[in-house]
Amino acid sequence: MSSFFIAGPVIVFLIFVAPLWLFLHYRSKRKAETGLSGDEHQELQHLAKKAEQMKQRVENLERILDAESPNWRSNHDA
């Protein structure tokens, strides 16, 4: 009787839980390896373009501050 309490859950685990667990695990790994979808790639390009625009704006602002107040960096750099 005692062995049934141990063998029962193990059998249920091996028949139902383990195959489902393995299937879901490898399905998620395969999804991760496929890379970006078309929408994700387009969104990434859009964000990269926005980041480049922000970088140019910061550089322009720094250039303006350098011209108007040459020692601003020493007052505000950490």
PyMOL Python script that loads the backbone (N, CA, C, O; Angstrom):
from pymol import cmd

cmd.read_pdbstr("""\
ATOM      1  N   MET A   1       0.812  -1.180   0.000  1.00  0.00           N
ATOM      2  CA  MET A   1       0.000   0.000   0.000  1.00  0.00           C
ATOM      3  C   MET A   1       0.871   1.264   0.000  1.00  0.00           C
ATOM      4  O   MET A   1       0.547   2.247  -0.667  1.00  0.00           O
ATOM      5  N   SER A   2       1.956   1.229   0.740  1.00  0.00           N
ATOM      6  CA  SER A   2       2.858   2.367   0.836  1.00  0.00           C
ATOM      7  C   SER A   2       3.514   2.668  -0.513  1.00  0.00           C
ATOM      8  O   SER A   2       3.721   3.833  -0.854  1.00  0.00           O
ATOM      9  N   SER A   3       3.836   1.642  -1.268  1.00  0.00           N
ATOM     10  CA  SER A   3       4.477   1.866  -2.560  1.00  0.00           C
ATOM     11  C   SER A   3       3.516   2.506  -3.559  1.00  0.00           C
ATOM     12  O   SER A   3       3.957   3.200  -4.476  1.00  0.00           O
ATOM     13  N   PHE A   4       2.219   2.287  -3.401  1.00  0.00           N
ATOM     14  CA  PHE A   4       1.242   2.906  -4.293  1.00  0.00           C
ATOM     15  C   PHE A   4       1.217   4.425  -4.109  1.00  0.00           C
ATOM     16  O   PHE A   4       1.036   5.165  -5.076  1.00  0.00           O
ATOM     17  N   PHE A   5       1.402   4.895  -2.852  1.00  0.00           N
ATOM     18  CA  PHE A   5       1.410   6.332  -2.596  1.00  0.00           C
ATOM     19  C   PHE A   5       2.592   7.027  -3.268  1.00  0.00           C
ATOM     20  O   PHE A   5       2.528   8.215  -3.581  1.00  0.00           O
ATOM     21  N   ILE A   6       3.647   6.289  -3.483  1.00  0.00           N
ATOM     22  CA  ILE A   6       4.817   6.853  -4.149  1.00  0.00           C
ATOM     23  C   ILE A   6       4.726   6.613  -5.652  1.00  0.00           C
ATOM     24  O   ILE A   6       4.970   7.524  -6.443  1.00  0.00           O
ATOM     25  N   ALA A   7       4.372   5.381  -6.050  1.00  0.00           N
ATOM     26  CA  ALA A   7       4.346   5.032  -7.466  1.00  0.00           C
ATOM     27  C   ALA A   7       3.219   5.736  -8.199  1.00  0.00           C
ATOM     28  O   ALA A   7       3.392   6.104  -9.361  1.00  0.00           O
ATOM     29  N   GLY A   8       2.092   5.935  -7.578  1.00  0.00           N
ATOM     30  CA  GLY A   8       0.953   6.590  -8.230  1.00  0.00           C
ATOM     31  C   GLY A   8       1.281   7.984  -8.743  1.00  0.00           C
ATOM     32  O   GLY A   8       1.117   8.247  -9.934  1.00  0.00           O
ATOM     33  N   PRO A   9       1.733   8.874  -7.888  1.00  0.00           N
ATOM     34  CA  PRO A   9       2.082  10.216  -8.369  1.00  0.00           C
ATOM     35  C   PRO A   9       3.229  10.214  -9.384  1.00  0.00           C
ATOM     36  O   PRO A   9       3.250  11.032 -10.304  1.00  0.00           O
ATOM     37  N   VAL A  10       4.173   9.298  -9.213  1.00  0.00           N
ATOM     38  CA  VAL A  10       5.284   9.229 -10.171  1.00  0.00           C
ATOM     39  C   VAL A  10       4.763   8.823 -11.545  1.00  0.00           C
ATOM     40  O   VAL A  10       5.179   9.390 -12.555  1.00  0.00           O
ATOM     41  N   ILE A  11       3.868   7.859 -11.592  1.00  0.00           N
ATOM     42  CA  ILE A  11       3.308   7.418 -12.871  1.00  0.00           C
ATOM     43  C   ILE A  11       2.492   8.537 -13.509  1.00  0.00           C
ATOM     44  O   ILE A  11       2.609   8.782 -14.709  1.00  0.00           O
ATOM     45  N   VAL A  12       1.673   9.211 -12.719  1.00  0.00           N
ATOM     46  CA  VAL A  12       0.887  10.335 -13.247  1.00  0.00           C
ATOM     47  C   VAL A  12       1.820  11.421 -13.779  1.00  0.00           C
ATOM     48  O   VAL A  12       1.570  11.989 -14.842  1.00  0.00           O
ATOM     49  N   PHE A  13       2.877  11.704 -13.053  1.00  0.00           N
ATOM     50  CA  PHE A  13       3.842  12.709 -13.499  1.00  0.00           C
ATOM     51  C   PHE A  13       4.476  12.306 -14.821  1.00  0.00           C
ATOM     52  O   PHE A  13       4.548  13.110 -15.750  1.00  0.00           O
ATOM     53  N   LEU A  14       4.936  11.060 -14.908  1.00  0.00           N
ATOM     54  CA  LEU A  14       5.617  10.599 -16.113  1.00  0.00           C
ATOM     55  C   LEU A  14       4.684  10.507 -17.314  1.00  0.00           C
ATOM     56  O   LEU A  14       5.129  10.710 -18.444  1.00  0.00           O
ATOM     57  N   ILE A  15       3.415  10.209 -17.109  1.00  0.00           N
ATOM     58  CA  ILE A  15       2.488  10.057 -18.228  1.00  0.00           C
ATOM     59  C   ILE A  15       1.917  11.399 -18.688  1.00  0.00           C
ATOM     60  O   ILE A  15       1.782  11.629 -19.890  1.00  0.00           O
ATOM     61  N   PHE A  16       1.585  12.277 -17.757  1.00  0.00           N
ATOM     62  CA  PHE A  16       0.893  13.511 -18.120  1.00  0.00           C
ATOM     63  C   PHE A  16       1.760  14.765 -18.026  1.00  0.00           C
ATOM     64  O   PHE A  16       1.836  15.545 -18.974  1.00  0.00           O
ATOM     65  N   VAL A  17       2.393  14.949 -16.913  1.00  0.00           N
ATOM     66  CA  VAL A  17       3.078  16.215 -16.658  1.00  0.00           C
ATOM     67  C   VAL A  17       4.390  16.329 -17.433  1.00  0.00           C
ATOM     68  O   VAL A  17       4.629  17.343 -18.089  1.00  0.00           O
ATOM     69  N   ALA A  18       5.226  15.326 -17.369  1.00  0.00           N
ATOM     70  CA  ALA A  18       6.545  15.402 -18.009  1.00  0.00           C
ATOM     71  C   ALA A  18       6.456  15.628 -19.519  1.00  0.00           C
ATOM     72  O   ALA A  18       7.155  16.502 -20.031  1.00  0.00           O
ATOM     73  N   PRO A  19       5.618  14.871 -20.264  1.00  0.00           N
ATOM     74  CA  PRO A  19       5.550  15.144 -21.707  1.00  0.00           C
ATOM     75  C   PRO A  19       5.045  16.547 -22.034  1.00  0.00           C
ATOM     76  O   PRO A  19       5.556  17.201 -22.943  1.00  0.00           O
ATOM     77  N   LEU A  20       4.042  17.003 -21.289  1.00  0.00           N
ATOM     78  CA  LEU A  20       3.537  18.353 -21.514  1.00  0.00           C
ATOM     79  C   LEU A  20       4.605  19.394 -21.189  1.00  0.00           C
ATOM     80  O   LEU A  20       4.784  20.368 -21.922  1.00  0.00           O
ATOM     81  N   TRP A  21       5.296  19.179 -20.103  1.00  0.00           N
ATOM     82  CA  TRP A  21       6.369  20.079 -19.700  1.00  0.00           C
ATOM     83  C   TRP A  21       7.458  20.138 -20.781  1.00  0.00           C
ATOM     84  O   TRP A  21       7.887  21.224 -21.171  1.00  0.00           O
ATOM     85  N   LEU A  22       7.898  18.989 -21.255  1.00  0.00           N
ATOM     86  CA  LEU A  22       8.927  18.950 -22.301  1.00  0.00           C
ATOM     87  C   LEU A  22       8.440  19.607 -23.590  1.00  0.00           C
ATOM     88  O   LEU A  22       9.175  20.363 -24.224  1.00  0.00           O
ATOM     89  N   PHE A  23       7.202  19.314 -23.972  1.00  0.00           N
ATOM     90  CA  PHE A  23       6.652  19.917 -25.190  1.00  0.00           C
ATOM     91  C   PHE A  23       6.646  21.436 -25.089  1.00  0.00           C
ATOM     92  O   PHE A  23       7.098  22.115 -26.011  1.00  0.00           O
ATOM     93  N   LEU A  24       6.146  21.975 -23.993  1.00  0.00           N
ATOM     94  CA  LEU A  24       6.092  23.431 -23.832  1.00  0.00           C
ATOM     95  C   LEU A  24       7.482  24.046 -23.735  1.00  0.00           C
ATOM     96  O   LEU A  24       7.716  25.141 -24.247  1.00  0.00           O
ATOM     97  N   HIS A  25       8.392  23.355 -23.090  1.00  0.00           N
ATOM     98  CA  HIS A  25       9.766  23.861 -22.970  1.00  0.00           C
ATOM     99  C   HIS A  25      10.428  23.996 -24.338  1.00  0.00           C
ATOM    100  O   HIS A  25      10.976  25.050 -24.663  1.00  0.00           O
ATOM    101  N   TYR A  26      10.379  22.939 -25.135  1.00  0.00           N
ATOM    102  CA  TYR A  26      11.049  22.984 -26.425  1.00  0.00           C
ATOM    103  C   TYR A  26      10.305  23.865 -27.427  1.00  0.00           C
ATOM    104  O   TYR A  26      10.919  24.414 -28.342  1.00  0.00           O
ATOM    105  N   ARG A  27       9.003  24.004 -27.264  1.00  0.00           N
ATOM    106  CA  ARG A  27       8.276  24.923 -28.125  1.00  0.00           C
ATOM    107  C   ARG A  27       8.702  26.359 -27.850  1.00  0.00           C
ATOM    108  O   ARG A  27       8.883  27.139 -28.784  1.00  0.00           O
ATOM    109  N   SER A  28       8.864  26.713 -26.587  1.00  0.00           N
ATOM    110  CA  SER A  28       9.296  28.069 -26.257  1.00  0.00           C
ATOM    111  C   SER A  28      10.736  28.308 -26.698  1.00  0.00           C
ATOM    112  O   SER A  28      11.072  29.418 -27.112  1.00  0.00           O
ATOM    113  N   LYS A  29      11.588  27.294 -26.619  1.00  0.00           N
ATOM    114  CA  LYS A  29      12.969  27.442 -27.104  1.00  0.00           C
ATOM    115  C   LYS A  29      12.993  27.673 -28.616  1.00  0.00           C
ATOM    116  O   LYS A  29      13.751  28.505 -29.114  1.00  0.00           O
ATOM    117  N   ARG A  30      12.160  26.929 -29.336  1.00  0.00           N
ATOM    118  CA  ARG A  30      12.111  27.075 -30.790  1.00  0.00           C
ATOM    119  C   ARG A  30      11.603  28.456 -31.164  1.00  0.00           C
ATOM    120  O   ARG A  30      12.097  29.058 -32.117  1.00  0.00           O
ATOM    121  N   LYS A  31      10.616  28.970 -30.425  1.00  0.00           N
ATOM    122  CA  LYS A  31      10.107  30.309 -30.685  1.00  0.00           C
ATOM    123  C   LYS A  31      11.188  31.361 -30.455  1.00  0.00           C
ATOM    124  O   LYS A  31      11.305  32.322 -31.215  1.00  0.00           O
ATOM    125  N   ALA A  32      11.965  31.168 -29.415  1.00  0.00           N
ATOM    126  CA  ALA A  32      13.015  32.139 -29.083  1.00  0.00           C
ATOM    127  C   ALA A  32      14.112  32.141 -30.132  1.00  0.00           C
ATOM    128  O   ALA A  32      14.723  33.181 -30.380  1.00  0.00           O
ATOM    129  N   GLU A  33      14.374  31.006 -30.748  1.00  0.00           N
ATOM    130  CA  GLU A  33      15.446  30.909 -31.736  1.00  0.00           C
ATOM    131  C   GLU A  33      15.050  31.453 -33.096  1.00  0.00           C
ATOM    132  O   GLU A  33      15.923  31.739 -33.915  1.00  0.00           O
ATOM    133  N   THR A  34      13.761  31.602 -33.359  1.00  0.00           N
ATOM    134  CA  THR A  34      13.342  32.077 -34.673  1.00  0.00           C
ATOM    135  C   THR A  34      13.698  33.533 -34.892  1.00  0.00           C
ATOM    136  O   THR A  34      13.739  33.983 -36.038  1.00  0.00           O
ATOM    137  N   GLY A  35      13.951  34.274 -33.848  1.00  0.00           N
ATOM    138  CA  GLY A  35      14.342  35.670 -33.984  1.00  0.00           C
ATOM    139  C   GLY A  35      13.142  36.592 -33.957  1.00  0.00           C
ATOM    140  O   GLY A  35      12.082  36.245 -33.436  1.00  0.00           O
ATOM    141  N   LEU A  36      13.321  37.759 -34.520  1.00  0.00           N
ATOM    142  CA  LEU A  36      12.278  38.778 -34.481  1.00  0.00           C
ATOM    143  C   LEU A  36      11.278  38.576 -35.613  1.00  0.00           C
ATOM    144  O   LEU A  36      11.638  38.154 -36.712  1.00  0.00           O
ATOM    145  N   SER A  37      10.033  38.881 -35.328  1.00  0.00           N
ATOM    146  CA  SER A  37       9.015  38.858 -36.377  1.00  0.00           C
ATOM    147  C   SER A  37       9.154  40.138 -37.206  1.00  0.00           C
ATOM    148  O   SER A  37       9.955  41.014 -36.881  1.00  0.00           O
ATOM    149  N   GLY A  38       8.385  40.229 -38.250  1.00  0.00           N
ATOM    150  CA  GLY A  38       8.454  41.420 -39.105  1.00  0.00           C
ATOM    151  C   GLY A  38       8.085  42.681 -38.357  1.00  0.00           C
ATOM    152  O   GLY A  38       8.744  43.711 -38.504  1.00  0.00           O
ATOM    153  N   ASP A  39       7.025  42.606 -37.547  1.00  0.00           N
ATOM    154  CA  ASP A  39       6.608  43.777 -36.771  1.00  0.00           C
ATOM    155  C   ASP A  39       7.657  44.164 -35.736  1.00  0.00           C
ATOM    156  O   ASP A  39       7.933  45.347 -35.533  1.00  0.00           O
ATOM    157  N   GLU A  40       8.238  43.167 -35.088  1.00  0.00           N
ATOM    158  CA  GLU A  40       9.265  43.444 -34.081  1.00  0.00           C
ATOM    159  C   GLU A  40      10.508  44.060 -34.727  1.00  0.00           C
ATOM    160  O   GLU A  40      11.123  44.965 -34.161  1.00  0.00           O
ATOM    161  N   HIS A  41      10.871  43.571 -35.902  1.00  0.00           N
ATOM    162  CA  HIS A  41      12.034  44.122 -36.605  1.00  0.00           C
ATOM    163  C   HIS A  41      11.769  45.567 -37.017  1.00  0.00           C
ATOM    164  O   HIS A  41      12.642  46.426 -36.894  1.00  0.00           O
ATOM    165  N   GLN A  42      10.562  45.828 -37.506  1.00  0.00           N
ATOM    166  CA  GLN A  42      10.195  47.188 -37.902  1.00  0.00           C
ATOM    167  C   GLN A  42      10.199  48.120 -36.693  1.00  0.00           C
ATOM    168  O   GLN A  42      10.682  49.249 -36.782  1.00  0.00           O
ATOM    169  N   GLU A  43       9.668  47.657 -35.571  1.00  0.00           N
ATOM    170  CA  GLU A  43       9.656  48.459 -34.349  1.00  0.00           C
ATOM    171  C   GLU A  43      11.083  48.736 -33.858  1.00  0.00           C
ATOM    172  O   GLU A  43      11.384  49.838 -33.399  1.00  0.00           O
ATOM    173  N   LEU A  44      11.946  47.739 -33.958  1.00  0.00           N
ATOM    174  CA  LEU A  44      13.347  47.917 -33.563  1.00  0.00           C
ATOM    175  C   LEU A  44      14.029  48.962 -34.435  1.00  0.00           C
ATOM    176  O   LEU A  44      14.785  49.789 -33.925  1.00  0.00           O
ATOM    177  N   GLN A  45      13.776  48.938 -35.738  1.00  0.00           N
ATOM    178  CA  GLN A  45      14.352  49.942 -36.630  1.00  0.00           C
ATOM    179  C   GLN A  45      13.828  51.334 -36.289  1.00  0.00           C
ATOM    180  O   GLN A  45      14.580  52.308 -36.313  1.00  0.00           O
ATOM    181  N   HIS A  46      12.541  51.424 -35.973  1.00  0.00           N
ATOM    182  CA  HIS A  46      11.944  52.710 -35.608  1.00  0.00           C
ATOM    183  C   HIS A  46      12.594  53.252 -34.333  1.00  0.00           C
ATOM    184  O   HIS A  46      12.926  54.435 -34.253  1.00  0.00           O
ATOM    185  N   LEU A  47      12.773  52.379 -33.339  1.00  0.00           N
ATOM    186  CA  LEU A  47      13.392  52.813 -32.086  1.00  0.00           C
ATOM    187  C   LEU A  47      14.852  53.207 -32.283  1.00  0.00           C
ATOM    188  O   LEU A  47      15.334  54.144 -31.646  1.00  0.00           O
ATOM    189  N   ALA A  48      15.556  52.497 -33.161  1.00  0.00           N
ATOM    190  CA  ALA A  48      16.954  52.846 -33.444  1.00  0.00           C
ATOM    191  C   ALA A  48      17.026  54.220 -34.109  1.00  0.00           C
ATOM    192  O   ALA A  48      17.918  55.013 -33.808  1.00  0.00           O
ATOM    193  N   LYS A  49      16.093  54.496 -35.006  1.00  0.00           N
ATOM    194  CA  LYS A  49      16.054  55.801 -35.676  1.00  0.00           C
ATOM    195  C   LYS A  49      15.774  56.908 -34.662  1.00  0.00           C
ATOM    196  O   LYS A  49      16.401  57.967 -34.701  1.00  0.00           O
ATOM    197  N   LYS A  50      14.820  56.657 -33.745  1.00  0.00           N
ATOM    198  CA  LYS A  50      14.505  57.648 -32.714  1.00  0.00           C
ATOM    199  C   LYS A  50      15.716  57.883 -31.797  1.00  0.00           C
ATOM    200  O   LYS A  50      15.997  59.018 -31.415  1.00  0.00           O
ATOM    201  N   ALA A  51      16.424  56.811 -31.452  1.00  0.00           N
ATOM    202  CA  ALA A  51      17.610  56.956 -30.599  1.00  0.00           C
ATOM    203  C   ALA A  51      18.685  57.777 -31.294  1.00  0.00           C
ATOM    204  O   ALA A  51      19.358  58.587 -30.657  1.00  0.00           O
ATOM    205  N   GLU A  52      18.849  57.574 -32.581  1.00  0.00           N
ATOM    206  CA  GLU A  52      19.845  58.356 -33.333  1.00  0.00           C
ATOM    207  C   GLU A  52      19.444  59.833 -33.372  1.00  0.00           C
ATOM    208  O   GLU A  52      20.296  60.713 -33.247  1.00  0.00           O
ATOM    209  N   GLN A  53      18.143  60.104 -33.545  1.00  0.00           N
ATOM    210  CA  GLN A  53      17.673  61.494 -33.530  1.00  0.00           C
ATOM    211  C   GLN A  53      17.911  62.133 -32.168  1.00  0.00           C
ATOM    212  O   GLN A  53      18.327  63.290 -32.090  1.00  0.00           O
ATOM    213  N   MET A  54      17.653  61.398 -31.104  1.00  0.00           N
ATOM    214  CA  MET A  54      17.880  61.925 -29.757  1.00  0.00           C
ATOM    215  C   MET A  54      19.363  62.198 -29.528  1.00  0.00           C
ATOM    216  O   MET A  54      19.728  63.202 -28.917  1.00  0.00           O
ATOM    217  N   LYS A  55      20.209  61.304 -30.019  1.00  0.00           N
ATOM    218  CA  LYS A  55      21.654  61.505 -29.875  1.00  0.00           C
ATOM    219  C   LYS A  55      22.088  62.785 -30.582  1.00  0.00           C
ATOM    220  O   LYS A  55      22.885  63.550 -30.040  1.00  0.00           O
ATOM    221  N   GLN A  56      21.570  63.028 -31.791  1.00  0.00           N
ATOM    222  CA  GLN A  56      21.908  64.241 -32.527  1.00  0.00           C
ATOM    223  C   GLN A  56      21.407  65.491 -31.796  1.00  0.00           C
ATOM    224  O   GLN A  56      22.092  66.513 -31.774  1.00  0.00           O
ATOM    225  N   ARG A  57      20.224  65.410 -31.204  1.00  0.00           N
ATOM    226  CA  ARG A  57      19.697  66.544 -30.459  1.00  0.00           C
ATOM    227  C   ARG A  57      20.551  66.859 -29.244  1.00  0.00           C
ATOM    228  O   ARG A  57      20.828  68.025 -28.960  1.00  0.00           O
ATOM    229  N   VAL A  58      20.969  65.825 -28.525  1.00  0.00           N
ATOM    230  CA  VAL A  58      21.823  66.042 -27.355  1.00  0.00           C
ATOM    231  C   VAL A  58      23.146  66.660 -27.780  1.00  0.00           C
ATOM    232  O   VAL A  58      23.646  67.577 -27.128  1.00  0.00           O
ATOM    233  N   GLU A  59      23.710  66.158 -28.872  1.00  0.00           N
ATOM    234  CA  GLU A  59      24.978  66.734 -29.357  1.00  0.00           C
ATOM    235  C   GLU A  59      24.804  68.192 -29.750  1.00  0.00           C
ATOM    236  O   GLU A  59      25.681  69.010 -29.472  1.00  0.00           O
ATOM    237  N   ASN A  60      23.686  68.537 -30.395  1.00  0.00           N
ATOM    238  CA  ASN A  60      23.420  69.930 -30.761  1.00  0.00           C
ATOM    239  C   ASN A  60      23.257  70.803 -29.513  1.00  0.00           C
ATOM    240  O   ASN A  60      23.789  71.912 -29.454  1.00  0.00           O
ATOM    241  N   LEU A  61      22.532  70.306 -28.534  1.00  0.00           N
ATOM    242  CA  LEU A  61      22.371  71.075 -27.293  1.00  0.00           C
ATOM    243  C   LEU A  61      23.708  71.277 -26.584  1.00  0.00           C
ATOM    244  O   LEU A  61      23.975  72.356 -26.056  1.00  0.00           O
ATOM    245  N   GLU A  62      24.542  70.250 -26.572  1.00  0.00           N
ATOM    246  CA  GLU A  62      25.860  70.400 -25.955  1.00  0.00           C
ATOM    247  C   GLU A  62      26.709  71.407 -26.720  1.00  0.00           C
ATOM    248  O   GLU A  62      27.453  72.179 -26.116  1.00  0.00           O
ATOM    249  N   ARG A  63      26.601  71.402 -28.038  1.00  0.00           N
ATOM    250  CA  ARG A  63      27.356  72.360 -28.847  1.00  0.00           C
ATOM    251  C   ARG A  63      26.890  73.789 -28.538  1.00  0.00           C
ATOM    252  O   ARG A  63      27.713  74.699 -28.436  1.00  0.00           O
ATOM    253  N   ILE A  64      25.580  73.988 -28.389  1.00  0.00           N
ATOM    254  CA  ILE A  64      25.046  75.313 -28.054  1.00  0.00           C
ATOM    255  C   ILE A  64      25.524  75.738 -26.665  1.00  0.00           C
ATOM    256  O   ILE A  64      25.952  76.876 -26.472  1.00  0.00           O
ATOM    257  N   LEU A  65      25.449  74.822 -25.704  1.00  0.00           N
ATOM    258  CA  LEU A  65      25.910  75.151 -24.357  1.00  0.00           C
ATOM    259  C   LEU A  65      27.407  75.440 -24.331  1.00  0.00           C
ATOM    260  O   LEU A  65      27.850  76.332 -23.608  1.00  0.00           O
ATOM    261  N   ASP A  66      28.192  74.696 -25.112  1.00  0.00           N
ATOM    262  CA  ASP A  66      29.636  74.972 -25.177  1.00  0.00           C
ATOM    263  C   ASP A  66      29.902  76.380 -25.699  1.00  0.00           C
ATOM    264  O   ASP A  66      30.820  77.054 -25.230  1.00  0.00           O
ATOM    265  N   ALA A  67      29.104  76.826 -26.666  1.00  0.00           N
ATOM    266  CA  ALA A  67      29.296  78.157 -27.234  1.00  0.00           C
ATOM    267  C   ALA A  67      28.860  79.252 -26.261  1.00  0.00           C
ATOM    268  O   ALA A  67      29.514  80.290 -26.159  1.00  0.00           O
ATOM    269  N   GLU A  68      27.763  79.024 -25.549  1.00  0.00           N
ATOM    270  CA  GLU A  68      27.234  80.060 -24.661  1.00  0.00           C
ATOM    271  C   GLU A  68      27.872  80.065 -23.276  1.00  0.00           C
ATOM    272  O   GLU A  68      28.044  81.122 -22.670  1.00  0.00           O
ATOM    273  N   SER A  69      28.220  78.886 -22.781  1.00  0.00           N
ATOM    274  CA  SER A  69      28.784  78.782 -21.440  1.00  0.00           C
ATOM    275  C   SER A  69      29.861  77.689 -21.451  1.00  0.00           C
ATOM    276  O   SER A  69      29.567  76.526 -21.174  1.00  0.00           O
ATOM    277  N   PRO A  70      31.083  78.056 -21.766  1.00  0.00           N
ATOM    278  CA  PRO A  70      32.145  77.056 -21.958  1.00  0.00           C
ATOM    279  C   PRO A  70      32.430  76.174 -20.736  1.00  0.00           C
ATOM    280  O   PRO A  70      32.910  75.053 -20.905  1.00  0.00           O
ATOM    281  N   ASN A  71      32.156  76.632 -19.538  1.00  0.00           N
ATOM    282  CA  ASN A  71      32.492  75.829 -18.361  1.00  0.00           C
ATOM    283  C   ASN A  71      31.277  75.090 -17.783  1.00  0.00           C
ATOM    284  O   ASN A  71      31.308  74.698 -16.617  1.00  0.00           O
ATOM    285  N   TRP A  72      30.239  74.897 -18.544  1.00  0.00           N
ATOM    286  CA  TRP A  72      29.034  74.232 -18.046  1.00  0.00           C
ATOM    287  C   TRP A  72      29.302  72.770 -17.711  1.00  0.00           C
ATOM    288  O   TRP A  72      28.687  72.214 -16.801  1.00  0.00           O
ATOM    289  N   ARG A  73      30.217  72.152 -18.447  1.00  0.00           N
ATOM    290  CA  ARG A  73      30.508  70.740 -18.200  1.00  0.00           C
ATOM    291  C   ARG A  73      31.139  70.527 -16.814  1.00  0.00           C
ATOM    292  O   ARG A  73      30.806  69.567 -16.119  1.00  0.00           O
ATOM    293  N   SER A  74      32.022  71.400 -16.432  1.00  0.00           N
ATOM    294  CA  SER A  74      32.681  71.249 -15.142  1.00  0.00           C
ATOM    295  C   SER A  74      31.689  71.476 -13.995  1.00  0.00           C
ATOM    296  O   SER A  74      31.885  70.945 -12.902  1.00  0.00           O
ATOM    297  N   ASN A  75      30.657  72.236 -14.222  1.00  0.00           N
ATOM    298  CA  ASN A  75      29.657  72.493 -13.186  1.00  0.00           C
ATOM    299  C   ASN A  75      28.620  71.372 -13.096  1.00  0.00           C
ATOM    300  O   ASN A  75      28.007  71.202 -12.042  1.00  0.00           O
ATOM    301  N   HIS A  76      28.405  70.607 -14.164  1.00  0.00           N
ATOM    302  CA  HIS A  76      27.309  69.648 -14.203  1.00  0.00           C
ATOM    303  C   HIS A  76      27.723  68.199 -14.417  1.00  0.00           C
ATOM    304  O   HIS A  76      26.880  67.310 -14.301  1.00  0.00           O
ATOM    305  N   ASP A  77      28.977  67.927 -14.723  1.00  0.00           N
ATOM    306  CA  ASP A  77      29.417  66.535 -14.866  1.00  0.00           C
ATOM    307  C   ASP A  77      29.630  65.924 -13.477  1.00  0.00           C
ATOM    308  O   ASP A  77      30.103  66.575 -12.546  1.00  0.00           O
ATOM    309  N   ALA A  78      29.269  64.677 -13.386  1.00  0.00           N
ATOM    310  CA  ALA A  78      29.413  64.005 -12.076  1.00  0.00           C
ATOM    311  C   ALA A  78      30.801  63.450 -11.893  1.00  0.00           C
ATOM    312  O   ALA A  78      31.097  62.856 -10.856  1.00  0.00           O
TER     313      ALA A  78
END
""", "prot")
cmd.dss("prot")
cmd.show_as("cartoon", "prot")
cmd.util.cbc("prot")
cmd.orient("prot")
